[in-house]
Amino acid sequence: MHRVILMEPGQQLYLEVPAEGVERFVQRLDLARFIQAGMEITRVTIAGERIILQLDWDGVGSETVIIRRADDQPAFMSTRRLSLSVAGASAGRAWQVLLSRIAVSSGDADIDDLIFVLAGGVPDNMADVADSPINAWGSGDSWSQFFCDHAMARKFYEALQFEDNACFLVHGDLECKFITPRFRATLPRFFNYPWKIFGESEGRDPLTDLTDHDVIYGGEQRLSDHIEGMLSNQAVRGLVIINSTCVPVVIGDDVEKVMEKFRDRCTHGMYHISPQTENPTEIMMQYLDDARERAVREERPDDGSIALVGFRAGRTHGELRNLISEVGIEVKGTILPRASARLMERIMKADVLVFRPNVFMTELYDRVFLDCGRRRILPAPPFGLAATARWLMEIAASVGMEDRAAQVIESRLAGIAGVMEKLRLQAAQYEMTFVADPSSPARLLDPVSATGLAPLPAVAELGYRIRVLARDDFPALYRDFCDRIGTWAAASGVEVQVQGFSDSDSLAAAIASGSGGAVFSEFFYDSRISRHGRHQFSARDFEMGFEGAVRTAQRLLRLAANPFYDRYSGFIATVGSSRNWWKS
């Protein structure tokens, strides 16, 4: 029940908002990440045309945030329709980030819109929809988005590889099947994923193959028929995972309802992944729990050995294993994103588990390995020469092999010093540009991110001049962003130019004003960059390890020095081209 105090005519309404209203408010303003970080909303009240939030934040403190209709009175931050302030004399950085998120997520909403949500209205124009180019291609702020966290999360989860018995059913049309991770082909993608997004099969997973008829009338019956056929033909062995592509989501297929009909017959479980899935790691958690328990009971660790968790197979993985072995440390195995009972048995023979930090895998790591009886370390990932050296030393320190690791590092660095110095001298001629969200400076600096890469340190080590562009239409937020980048640059001895923009035209002018080089973007092909004569790069261009650092330096230099877009950018900017792709 709302607690409402009715006032006499001319007085203001006072309302204490119940828990369900607070939940709608959190959802509308995309505040769930702050709740997960230890912030508690202890009380929300509506007093006239003001919303008053009383907050307790573990490790930060307590604060009162006031949201009111925009006016000419002092405020910490304002949108076109709202003013935001705190009750205290000043707002610390954590509270500044919170206010920034509220400002950005509220968009063009006014105080009446937010009161409507708190008092029982449907929280339309959800903030997290705008964060997802998949759910809302062409959303209001698409022109300023160059990082695609939602897309990275979706494909990261889909690329988890079950190597025990499991049955995958793709629910969608034929075209979508060929951009999912389990088809072995390097086709163009919508986004620059930092990993190869194919699985171990050759695209043989069953497909419902939706047609125009299904788009109009719904595809639930077709999905039901496919599951029934698989069960009747005894084609189901192990758990069943249904991977819905975008089409079933858009036409509103109730996949959960269809699955409910078959749960009793799928004894190993049924799971559903789609573009709207928020926590697909639960599937992997349940899958690994039993395997871990068996392995812990049956296996005893060998002193001084390690296992890798969260490292993908491929050339770089092999080089990292060889590097560790050169120190004299035995690597028992690697698990995740590949997973099976056999792999779990191997890594449980290790004395130390070495995890790769990953924002998507943290919950899985804690759930599956927290009480496994093995030592755990979480060194920063080895992107670049300095980071690789630190990574190897931390692993060596965990098993008492620091002296030998120091010798290996010195020898390896000496062997590539000459070629890296030549590459740095050439790189100094070019400028690398990042277009960042001013509310998320960590995306540039923290490896615990959607791609696992901290791009600014990685690029700075290669010798490039660095420029960072960020929206400045919220001045306090922009100032805080500049301070964060400046603090990092000063501590690292790196020169970084930070430049603001407020709309798509000023962004285009800022990109065009750069001096050659390339611009970071996680969209597969970004004409916002190419039509100004610049190449683009992304996390996919970076490799781990010492050898990987050399290849990364060579690859980025080829991009920066390539004159193609500088010569032909005029054709891209012509009428009828892809220049306005994000508005279509």
LUMDOTI-756930 format. One line per 10 residues: their letters; for each residue x, y, z of C-alpha. Coordinates in nm, 4 decimals. Layout:
<rs>
A) X/Y/Z | ...
</rs>
This chain:
<rs>
MHRVILMEPG) 0.0000/0.0000/0.0000 | 0.1109/0.3549/-0.0696 | 0.1250/0.5739/0.2358 | -0.0412/0.8936/0.1151 | -0.1010/1.2031/0.3219 | -0.3806/1.4116/0.1716 | -0.3245/1.7829/0.2033 | -0.5594/2.0750/0.2079 | -0.6090/2.2623/-0.1216 | -0.2924/2.4474/-0.2104
QQLYLEVPAE) -0.0710/2.2026/-0.0199 | 0.1489/1.9386/-0.1797 | 0.1062/1.5620/-0.1972 | 0.3447/1.3489/0.0103 | 0.3909/0.9809/-0.0758 | 0.6230/0.7106/0.0579 | 0.6932/0.4725/-0.2287 | 0.6551/0.0969/-0.1615 | 0.9058/-0.1673/-0.2695 | 0.7360/-0.2447/-0.6006
GVERFVQRLD) 0.7515/0.1218/-0.6983 | 1.1206/0.1336/-0.6124 | 1.1795/-0.1753/-0.8272 | 1.0095/-0.0074/-1.1237 | 1.2218/0.3027/-1.0662 | 1.5439/0.0975/-1.0552 | 1.4416/-0.0730/-1.3772 | 1.3477/0.2520/-1.5521 | 1.6764/0.4255/-1.4656 | 1.9036/0.1220/-1.5145
LARFIQAGME) 2.0267/0.1267/-1.1530 | 2.0549/-0.2511/-1.1055 | 2.4334/-0.2403/-1.1445 | 2.4570/-0.0028/-0.8467 | 2.2401/-0.2341/-0.6350 | 2.4710/-0.5212/-0.7276 | 2.7666/-0.3056/-0.6213 | 2.6286/-0.2736/-0.2669 | 2.4051/0.0323/-0.2869 | 2.0717/0.0073/-0.1033
ITRVTIAGER) 1.7759/0.2383/-0.1605 | 1.6403/0.2608/0.1940 | 1.3559/0.5017/0.1281 | 1.1950/0.6882/-0.1608 | 0.9480/0.9692/-0.1092 | 0.7590/1.2005/-0.3395 | 0.7172/1.5496/-0.1985 | 0.5311/1.7717/-0.4375 | 0.7426/1.7872/-0.7519 | 1.0470/1.6322/-0.5884
IILQLDWDGV) 1.1655/1.2724/-0.5662 | 1.3874/1.2112/-0.2625 | 1.6096/0.9007/-0.2561 | 1.7753/0.7972/0.0699 | 2.0698/0.5716/-0.0066 | 2.3228/0.3582/0.1825 | 2.6222/0.2320/-0.0139 | 2.8498/-0.0277/0.1399 | 3.2017/0.1113/0.1488 | 3.0913/0.4519/0.0197
GSETVIIRRA) 2.8511/0.5952/0.2769 | 2.5014/0.7409/0.2973 | 2.3515/1.0156/0.0860 | 2.0202/1.1776/-0.0071 | 1.9622/1.2367/-0.3777 | 1.6994/1.4892/-0.4851 | 1.5404/1.4875/-0.8307 | 1.3238/1.7870/-0.9236 | 1.1868/1.9660/-1.2227 | 1.4605/2.1650/-1.3991
DDQPAFMSTR) 1.4767/2.5249/-1.2797 | 1.7301/2.8016/-1.2361 | 1.8278/2.6915/-0.8860 | 2.1720/2.5383/-0.8147 | 2.2025/2.1696/-0.9018 | 2.4873/1.9240/-0.9302 | 2.3664/1.8061/-1.2711 | 2.0766/1.8871/-1.5025 | 1.9049/1.7473/-1.8075 | 1.6705/1.9472/-2.0268
RLSLSVAGAS) 1.3810/1.8675/-1.7906 | 1.5356/1.7558/-1.4579 | 1.7746/1.8883/-1.1946 | 1.9735/1.6478/-0.9749 | 2.1434/1.7294/-0.6478 | 2.2563/1.5757/-0.3193 | 2.1774/1.6868/0.0332 | 2.5441/1.6906/0.1337 | 2.7840/1.9747/0.0720 | 2.9493/1.7892/-0.2152
AGRAWQVLLS) 2.9132/1.4677/-0.4117 | 3.1964/1.2145/-0.4068 | 3.2950/1.0347/-0.7250 | 3.0728/0.7316/-0.6597 | 2.7695/0.9566/-0.6160 | 2.8668/1.1541/-0.9245 | 2.8633/0.8350/-1.1292 | 2.5186/0.7496/-0.9879 | 2.3790/1.0942/-1.0727 | 2.5289/1.0658/-1.4190
RIAVSSGDAD) 2.3535/0.7356/-1.4769 | 2.0207/0.8808/-1.3607 | 2.0676/1.1798/-1.5922 | 2.1609/0.9698/-1.8947 | 1.8894/0.7073/-1.8350 | 1.6117/0.9600/-1.7758 | 1.6646/1.0935/-2.1274 | 1.3881/1.3431/-2.2072 | 1.1670/1.2398/-1.9134 | 1.0342/1.5071/-1.6789
IDDLIFVLAG) 0.9496/1.4795/-1.3100 | 0.5898/1.3773/-1.3837 | 0.7113/1.0810/-1.5918 | 0.9284/0.9532/-1.3064 | 0.6579/1.0083/-1.0438 | 0.4204/0.8132/-1.2680 | 0.6620/0.5160/-1.2620 | 0.7032/0.5333/-0.8824 | 0.3308/0.5576/-0.8240 | 0.2377/0.2539/-1.0303
GVPDNMADVA) 0.2856/0.3416/-1.3948 | 0.4530/0.1119/-1.6448 | 0.8236/0.2026/-1.6787 | 0.8261/0.2625/-2.0538 | 1.1309/0.3827/-2.2486 | 1.3469/0.1488/-2.0438 | 1.7061/0.2626/-2.0123 | 1.8578/-0.0795/-2.0755 | 1.6809/-0.1023/-2.4112 | 1.8713/0.1999/-2.5331
DSPINAWGSG) 2.1939/0.0278/-2.4244 | 2.1277/-0.2593/-2.6649 | 2.1650/-0.2054/-3.0391 | 2.0060/-0.5501/-3.0783 | 1.6850/-0.4579/-2.8959 | 1.6645/-0.0989/-3.0202 | 1.8621/-0.0387/-3.3362 | 1.8370/0.3305/-3.4045 | 1.7689/0.4339/-3.0428 | 1.8108/0.8001/-2.9579
DSWSQFFCDH) 2.1774/0.7819/-2.8613 | 2.2947/0.5308/-3.1233 | 2.4970/0.7971/-3.2996 | 2.7286/0.8240/-2.9975 | 2.7708/0.4509/-2.9229 | 3.1002/0.2900/-3.0203 | 3.1134/0.0237/-2.7459 | 2.8598/-0.2601/-2.7656 | 2.8559/-0.4339/-2.4270 | 2.5172/-0.6003/-2.4760
AMARKFYEAL) 2.6222/-0.7560/-2.8053 | 2.9482/-0.8788/-2.6513 | 2.7542/-1.0380/-2.3648 | 2.5136/-1.2148/-2.5949 | 2.7742/-1.3745/-2.8202 | 3.0028/-1.4501/-2.5269 | 2.7321/-1.6616/-2.3672 | 2.6399/-1.8333/-2.6929 | 3.0026/-1.9296/-2.7515 | 3.0252/-2.1363/-2.4321
QFEDNACFLV) 3.1075/-2.4840/-2.5585 | 2.9538/-2.7943/-2.4024 | 3.1689/-3.0929/-2.4908 | 2.9649/-3.3586/-2.3133 | 2.6340/-3.4793/-2.4518 | 2.4109/-3.1825/-2.5299 | 2.1519/-3.1055/-2.7947 | 2.1344/-2.7574/-2.9476 | 1.8252/-2.6447/-3.1362 | 1.8399/-2.3119/-3.3190
HGDLECKFIT) 1.4963/-2.1501/-3.3224 | 1.4948/-1.8983/-3.6060 | 1.5267/-1.8490/-3.9782 | 1.7992/-1.9917/-4.1998 | 1.9840/-1.6616/-4.2397 | 2.0239/-1.6156/-3.8641 | 2.1706/-1.9639/-3.8271 | 2.4699/-1.8581/-4.0284 | 2.5703/-1.5772/-3.7930 | 2.5506/-1.7849/-3.4743
PRFRATLPRF) 2.8728/-1.9097/-3.3144 | 2.8239/-2.2744/-3.4016 | 2.8670/-2.2287/-3.7767 | 3.2296/-2.2579/-3.8846 | 3.2574/-1.9705/-4.1304 | 3.4180/-1.6290/-4.1091 | 3.1166/-1.4362/-4.2381 | 3.0638/-1.0633/-4.1786 | 2.9075/-0.9822/-3.8421 | 2.7189/-0.6875/-3.7005
FNYPWKIFGE) 2.9794/-0.6382/-3.4267 | 3.3550/-0.6736/-3.3828 | 3.3690/-0.9614/-3.1370 | 3.7120/-1.0105/-2.9776 | 3.6910/-1.3864/-3.0276 | 3.6031/-1.6201/-3.3115 | 3.2342/-1.6920/-3.2728 | 3.2042/-2.0436/-3.4021 | 3.1690/-2.3698/-3.2135 | 3.3058/-2.7154/-3.2666
SEGRDPLTDL) 3.0396/-2.8295/-3.5140 | 3.0062/-2.7506/-3.8847 | 2.6611/-2.5949/-3.8572 | 2.4783/-2.9280/-3.8213 | 2.2626/-2.8255/-3.5265 | 1.8903/-2.8701/-3.5957 | 1.7034/-2.5572/-3.7046 | 1.3323/-2.4728/-3.6903 | 1.3783/-2.2677/-4.0117 | 1.1036/-2.0104/-3.9649
TDHDVIYGGE) 0.9317/-1.8860/-4.2792 | 0.7235/-1.5793/-4.3632 | 0.4151/-1.7752/-4.2550 | 0.5661/-1.8274/-3.9085 | 0.6586/-1.4602/-3.8808 | 0.2941/-1.3685/-3.9397 | 0.1217/-1.6422/-3.7363 | 0.3918/-1.7342/-3.4840 | 0.6592/-2.0037/-3.4702 | 0.5623/-2.1845/-3.1476
QRLSDHIEGM) 0.4025/-2.4803/-3.3255 | 0.7054/-2.5266/-3.5487 | 0.9309/-2.5280/-3.2411 | 0.7036/-2.7785/-3.0661 | 0.7048/-3.0071/-3.3716 | 1.0857/-3.0013/-3.3884 | 1.1276/-3.0918/-3.0221 | 0.8713/-3.3706/-3.0542 | 1.0499/-3.5063/-3.3586 | 1.3878/-3.5035/-3.1829
LSNQAVRGLV) 1.2461/-3.6891/-2.8818 | 1.0604/-3.9429/-3.0964 | 1.3746/-4.0145/-3.2986 | 1.5810/-4.0461/-2.9790 | 1.8019/-3.7645/-3.1019 | 1.8151/-3.6041/-2.7569 | 2.1142/-3.7068/-2.5455 | 2.1951/-3.4910/-2.2489 | 2.0639/-3.1425/-2.1834 | 1.8659/-2.9489/-2.4451
IINSTCVPVV) 1.9573/-2.5879/-2.5230 | 1.7250/-2.3821/-2.7423 | 1.8989/-2.0832/-2.8974 | 1.6408/-1.8301/-3.0217 | 1.7612/-1.5820/-3.2798 | 1.6145/-1.2327/-3.3128 | 1.3087/-1.3277/-3.5204 | 1.1272/-1.5357/-3.2519 | 1.1875/-1.2528/-3.0046 | 1.0463/-0.9900/-3.2401
IGDDVEKVME) 0.7320/-1.1920/-3.3248 | 0.6732/-1.2783/-2.9580 | 0.7113/-1.6584/-2.9524 | 0.6561/-1.7943/-2.5995 | 0.9438/-2.0433/-2.5998 | 0.9156/-2.1091/-2.2259 | 0.5557/-2.2215/-2.2699 | 0.6598/-2.4673/-2.5408 | 0.9459/-2.6005/-2.3290 | 0.7131/-2.6637/-2.0365
KFRDRCTHGM) 0.5370/-2.9341/-2.2430 | 0.8589/-3.1336/-2.2752 | 1.0464/-3.0848/-1.9479 | 0.9385/-3.4212/-1.8050 | 1.0742/-3.5993/-2.1120 | 1.4070/-3.4105/-2.1169 | 1.5534/-3.5588/-1.8002 | 1.8854/-3.3709/-1.8236 | 1.7138/-3.0328/-1.8391 | 1.6045/-2.7753/-2.0980
YHISPQTENP) 1.7445/-2.4258/-2.1263 | 1.6695/-2.1248/-2.3410 | 1.9085/-1.8569/-2.4687 | 1.7946/-1.5533/-2.6690 | 1.9002/-1.1922/-2.7337 | 1.7008/-1.1031/-2.4200 | 1.8689/-1.3558/-2.1910 | 2.0185/-1.1791/-1.8906 | 2.2095/-1.4616/-1.7171 | 2.2841/-1.7600/-1.9414
TEIMMQYLDD) 2.5789/-1.8596/-1.7205 | 2.3297/-2.0363/-1.4942 | 2.3189/-2.3095/-1.7582 | 2.6926/-2.3600/-1.7413 | 2.6906/-2.3428/-1.3612 | 2.4414/-2.6261/-1.3278 | 2.6261/-2.8232/-1.5920 | 2.9619/-2.7984/-1.4117 | 2.8480/-2.8449/-1.0514 | 2.8248/-3.2257/-1.0609
ARERAVREER) 3.1468/-3.2616/-1.2599 | 3.3328/-3.0486/-1.0059 | 3.2024/-3.2469/-0.7081 | 3.3119/-3.5754/-0.8651 | 3.6526/-3.4380/-0.9564 | 3.7153/-3.2907/-0.6108 | 3.6355/-3.6275/-0.4507 | 3.8460/-3.8315/-0.6911 | 4.1440/-3.6093/-0.7757 | 4.4322/-3.4845/-0.5605
PDDGSIALVG) 4.6330/-3.1796/-0.6726 | 4.9967/-3.2083/-0.7777 | 5.2106/-2.9525/-0.5952 | 5.3393/-2.6681/-0.8100 | 5.1053/-2.7309/-1.1031 | 4.8459/-2.4910/-1.2443 | 4.5385/-2.4916/-1.4665 | 4.3945/-2.2091/-1.6750 | 4.0298/-2.1013/-1.6454 | 3.8602/-1.8726/-1.8976
FRAGRTHGEL) 4.1237/-1.8849/-2.1758 | 4.0087/-1.9686/-2.5275 | 4.1781/-2.2257/-2.7475 | 4.3974/-2.1139/-3.0362 | 4.7481/-2.0013/-3.1227 | 4.7734/-1.7490/-2.8395 | 4.6583/-2.0061/-2.5839 | 4.9270/-2.2456/-2.7015 | 5.1920/-1.9749/-2.6755 | 5.0884/-1.8897/-2.3193
RNLISEVGIE) 5.1050/-2.2562/-2.2183 | 5.4523/-2.2840/-2.3722 | 5.5609/-1.9709/-2.1848 | 5.4454/-2.1154/-1.8522 | 5.6091/-2.4493/-1.9285 | 5.9358/-2.2701/-2.0090 | 5.9406/-2.1508/-1.6478 | 5.9125/-2.5146/-1.5396 | 5.5485/-2.5039/-1.4291 | 5.3207/-2.7901/-1.5348
VKGTILPRAS) 4.9884/-2.6878/-1.6929 | 4.7289/-2.9544/-1.6204 | 4.4630/-2.8206/-1.8544 | 4.2222/-2.5430/-1.9501 | 3.8494/-2.5080/-1.8957 | 3.5945/-2.2479/-2.0118 | 3.4593/-2.1530/-2.2505 | 3.5112/-2.5223/-2.3382 | 3.3604/-2.7382/-2.0643 | 3.3215/-3.1090/-2.0004
ARLMERIMKA) 3.3546/-3.3570/-1.7155 | 3.6876/-3.4684/-1.8667 | 3.8284/-3.1133/-1.8629 | 3.7072/-3.0649/-1.5067 | 3.8922/-3.3798/-1.3984 | 4.2126/-3.2467/-1.5548 | 4.2094/-2.9045/-1.3941 | 4.1210/-3.0452/-1.0520 | 4.4641/-3.2114/-1.0574 | 4.6202/-2.8640/-1.0450
DVLVFRPNVF) 4.7488/-2.6980/-0.7301 | 4.6587/-2.3441/-0.8472 | 4.3752/-2.2274/-1.0732 | 4.4637/-1.9212/-1.2841 | 4.1517/-1.7282/-1.3825 | 4.1177/-1.4779/-1.6618 | 3.9202/-1.1768/-1.5311 | 3.5896/-1.1459/-1.7118 | 3.2811/-0.9455/-1.6235 | 3.0527/-1.2146/-1.7673
MTELYDRVFL) 3.2205/-1.5079/-1.5939 | 3.2631/-1.3718/-1.2409 | 2.9419/-1.5267/-1.1110 | 3.0239/-1.8600/-1.2721 | 3.3771/-1.8563/-1.1272 | 3.2454/-1.7918/-0.7767 | 2.9669/-2.0470/-0.7995 | 3.1678/-2.3343/-0.9459 | 3.5166/-2.2856/-0.8029 | 3.4802/-2.0943/-0.4753
DCGRRRILPA) 3.4945/-2.4040/-0.2486 | 3.6786/-2.6429/-0.4789 | 3.9755/-2.6804/-0.2438 | 4.2284/-2.5329/-0.4891 | 4.4212/-2.2084/-0.4626 | 4.2920/-1.9378/-0.6959 | 4.4636/-1.6344/-0.8478 | 4.3208/-1.3677/-1.0787 | 4.6073/-1.1811/-1.2499 | 4.5291/-0.9076/-1.5026
PPFGLAATAR) 4.5211/-1.0566/-1.8558 | 4.8503/-1.0614/-2.0512 | 4.7774/-0.8028/-2.3227 | 5.1076/-0.6339/-2.4110 | 5.4666/-0.6849/-2.3016 | 5.4460/-0.5342/-1.9532 | 5.1132/-0.7029/-1.8762 | 5.2443/-1.0416/-1.9942 | 5.5507/-1.0073/-1.7731 | 5.3361/-0.9219/-1.4693
WLMEIAASVG) 5.0956/-1.2088/-1.5475 | 5.3737/-1.4652/-1.5691 | 5.5426/-1.3381/-1.2515 | 5.2167/-1.3638/-1.0550 | 5.1659/-1.7213/-1.1709 | 5.5260/-1.8075/-1.0870 | 5.4958/-1.6479/-0.7424 | 5.1976/-1.8693/-0.6622 | 5.4178/-2.1798/-0.6940 | 5.7528/-2.0360/-0.5815
MEDRAAQVIE) 5.9160/-2.0040/-0.9253 | 5.9782/-1.6264/-0.9410 | 6.3533/-1.6470/-1.0103 | 6.3127/-1.8743/-1.3094 | 6.0216/-1.6622/-1.4404 | 6.2356/-1.3473/-1.4219 | 6.5007/-1.5167/-1.6348 | 6.2460/-1.6278/-1.8947 | 6.0927/-1.2805/-1.9120 | 6.4322/-1.1118/-1.9533
SRLAGIAGVM) 6.5274/-1.3522/-2.2305 | 6.1978/-1.3161/-2.4162 | 6.1949/-0.9350/-2.3978 | 6.5550/-0.9162/-2.5175 | 6.4644/-1.1268/-2.8200 | 6.1901/-0.8910/-2.9384 | 6.3248/-0.5555/-2.8151 | 6.4623/-0.4534/-3.1544 | 6.1493/-0.5211/-3.3581 | 5.9213/-0.3614/-3.0965
EKLRLQAAQY) 6.1327/-0.0442/-3.0867 | 6.1073/-0.0069/-3.4660 | 5.7308/-0.0580/-3.4496 | 5.6960/0.2035/-3.1732 | 5.8925/0.4610/-3.3726 | 5.6610/0.4115/-3.6703 | 5.3501/0.4138/-3.4472 | 5.4446/0.7546/-3.3058 | 5.3449/0.9059/-3.6432 | 4.9800/0.8085/-3.5941
EMTFVADPSS) 4.6940/0.8847/-3.3593 | 4.4482/0.6334/-3.2125 | 4.1061/0.7699/-3.1182 | 3.8469/0.6373/-2.8738 | 3.4847/0.7566/-2.8516 | 3.3798/0.6765/-2.4953 | 3.0742/0.6961/-2.2706 | 3.1702/0.9586/-2.0096 | 2.9832/0.7631/-1.7418 | 3.2083/0.4590/-1.8010
PARLLDPVSA) 3.5777/0.5545/-1.8048 | 3.6509/0.2036/-1.6757 | 3.5658/0.0693/-2.0220 | 3.8905/0.2252/-2.1407 | 4.1032/0.1386/-1.8382 | 3.9723/-0.1783/-1.6700 | 4.0329/-0.5267/-1.8178 | 3.7289/-0.6588/-1.6283 | 3.5043/-0.5490/-1.9132 | 3.2897/-0.6834/-2.1947
TGLAPLPAVA) 3.5954/-0.7671/-2.4050 | 3.8514/-0.8350/-2.1313 | 4.0785/-0.5636/-2.2692 | 4.1835/-0.2289/-2.1200 | 4.2444/-0.0550/-2.4552 | 4.4136/0.2677/-2.3416 | 4.7097/0.0996/-2.1651 | 4.7428/-0.1537/-2.4470 | 4.7587/0.1162/-2.7171 | 4.9810/0.3482/-2.5122
ELGYRIRVLA) 5.2475/0.0775/-2.4792 | 5.2686/0.0546/-2.8575 | 5.3750/0.4185/-2.8895 | 5.0696/0.5793/-3.0530 | 4.9411/0.9274/-2.9789 | 4.6030/0.8897/-2.8050 | 4.2876/1.0976/-2.8324 | 3.9657/1.0350/-2.6379 | 3.6302/1.1839/-2.7414 | 3.3371/1.1971/-2.4974
RDDFPALYRD) 2.9975/1.3652/-2.4794 | 3.0124/1.6915/-2.2871 | 2.6403/1.7756/-2.2716 | 2.6463/1.6863/-1.8982 | 2.9329/1.9134/-1.7865 | 2.9876/1.7659/-1.4380 | 2.9983/1.4136/-1.5800 | 3.2379/1.5205/-1.8530 | 3.4668/1.6930/-1.6019 | 3.4801/1.3799/-1.3880
FCDRIGTWAA) 3.5587/1.1708/-1.6955 | 3.8423/1.4060/-1.7921 | 3.9785/1.3892/-1.4375 | 3.9793/1.0063/-1.4425 | 4.1567/0.9879/-1.7769 | 4.3998/1.2615/-1.6729 | 4.4850/1.0862/-1.3466 | 4.5594/0.7619/-1.5304 | 4.7650/0.9403/-1.7967 | 4.9756/1.1253/-1.5384
ASGVEVQVQG) 5.0416/0.8069/-1.3402 | 5.1332/0.6174/-1.6577 | 5.3474/0.8876/-1.8148 | 5.1225/0.8970/-2.1208 | 4.9938/1.2041/-2.3046 | 4.6199/1.1810/-2.3790 | 4.4137/1.4475/-2.5530 | 4.0508/1.4559/-2.4331 | 3.7935/1.6356/-2.6488 | 3.4194/1.6834/-2.5978
FSDSDSLAAA) 3.1230/1.6703/-2.8360 | 2.7506/1.7264/-2.7847 | 2.5714/1.6014/-3.0959 | 2.6280/1.3921/-3.4081 | 2.7616/1.6874/-3.6079 | 3.0209/1.7829/-3.3475 | 3.1178/1.4156/-3.3137 | 3.1711/1.3923/-3.6899 | 3.3801/1.7098/-3.6810 | 3.5882/1.5724/-3.3933
IASGSGGAVF) 3.6596/1.2466/-3.5770 | 3.7488/1.4361/-3.8941 | 3.9861/1.6673/-3.7050 | 4.2109/1.3807/-3.5988 | 4.5539/1.3373/-3.7517 | 4.5388/1.0027/-3.9286 | 4.5456/0.6682/-3.7556 | 4.2350/0.4710/-3.6590 | 3.9255/0.4919/-3.4385 | 3.8072/0.2221/-3.1955
SEFFYDSRIS) 3.4605/0.0799/-3.2661 | 3.2875/-0.2476/-3.1863 | 3.0474/-0.2191/-3.4811 | 3.1608/-0.4419/-3.7659 | 3.1672/-0.1667/-4.0287 | 3.1396/0.1900/-3.9041 | 3.0900/0.4538/-4.1716 | 3.1050/0.7254/-3.9040 | 3.4770/0.6496/-3.9112 | 3.5479/0.5498/-4.2700
RHGRHQFSAR) 3.3799/0.8495/-4.4330 | 3.6355/1.0718/-4.2587 | 3.9279/0.8752/-4.4003 | 3.9987/0.6690/-4.0885 | 4.0300/0.2964/-4.0377 | 3.8715/0.1319/-3.7355 | 4.0108/-0.1130/-3.4840 | 3.8681/-0.3073/-3.1912 | 3.9567/-0.5582/-2.9211 | 3.9692/-0.8336/-3.1829
DFEMGFEGAV) 4.2973/-0.6834/-3.3078 | 4.4785/-0.7493/-2.9777 | 4.6465/-1.0773/-2.8802 | 4.7888/-1.1978/-2.5486 | 5.1480/-1.2900/-2.4727 | 5.4874/-1.1731/-2.5979 | 5.4450/-1.3093/-2.9511 | 5.0889/-1.1791/-2.9524 | 5.2109/-0.8300/-2.8587 | 5.4401/-0.8244/-3.1635
RTAQRLLRLA) 5.1581/-0.9369/-3.3943 | 4.9254/-0.6781/-3.2395 | 5.1785/-0.3984/-3.2994 | 5.2271/-0.5062/-3.6607 | 4.8535/-0.5383/-3.7222 | 4.7631/-0.1957/-3.5816 | 5.0447/-0.0307/-3.7740 | 4.9161/-0.1788/-4.1004 | 4.5712/-0.0364/-4.0193 | 4.6979/0.3080/-3.9209
ANPFYDRYSG) 4.9221/0.3385/-4.2263 | 4.6717/0.2090/-4.4835 | 4.5683/0.5007/-4.7113 | 4.2537/0.3339/-4.8518 | 3.9840/0.5259/-4.6641 | 4.1755/0.8517/-4.6843 | 4.1684/0.8202/-5.0631 | 3.8114/0.7021/-5.1085 | 3.6210/0.8464/-4.8110 | 3.4491/1.1009/-5.0365
FIATVGSSRN) 3.2477/0.8246/-5.2007 | 3.1213/0.6968/-4.8642 | 2.9780/1.0376/-4.7720 | 2.7618/1.0687/-5.0840 | 2.3822/1.0768/-5.0672 | 2.2305/0.7290/-5.0642 | 2.5317/0.5712/-4.9000 | 2.5498/0.4139/-4.5541 | 2.6302/0.7454/-4.3888 | 2.3129/0.7398/-4.1742
WWKS) 2.3110/0.3668/-4.0944 | 2.2319/0.4150/-3.7251 | 1.9096/0.6054/-3.8110 | 1.7700/0.3421/-4.0474
</rs>
